[in-house]
Amino acid sequence: MNNNFLKAVTYAAAPILVIGIALFLKGFFENGSSIWTPIGIGAVMGAIFIFVMGMFMIATEEVLEKSYKGSKLILIKNKNGAPS
């Protein structure tokens, strides 16, 4: 499960990162003031946020899988034989 989720997060974040870098470079090296620079920065930040949140979810799932011990239920029978 972790491997599939990691691939999904990577496939979602990588194109956004590439598009963000391209937009940033287009706006940064273009003459005059350009709106593409802040859009590129926002796209890069969004891609990083998606990847970091995905890694957090994977780490949380792994910790929960390793820490689950479960508990046994013990039925205590009442004097008349019915469980209480």
Residue pairs with C-beta under 8 A, 6 or more apart in sequence:
1 61
2 58
2 61
2 62
5 54
5 57
5 58
5 61
6 54
6 55
6 58
8 54
9 50
9 51
9 54
9 55
9 58
10 51
10 54
12 50
12 54
13 47
13 48
13 50
13 51
13 54
14 47
16 43
16 46
16 47
16 50
17 43
17 44
17 47
17 48
19 43
20 40
20 41
20 42
20 43
20 44
20 45
20 46
20 47
21 40
21 44
22 40
23 36
23 37
23 39
23 40
23 43
24 36
24 37
24 40
24 41
24 43
24 44
25 40
26 34
26 36
26 40
27 34
27 35
27 36
27 37
27 38
27 39
27 40
28 34
28 37
28 40
30 36
75 83
76 83
76 84
77 83
77 84
78 84
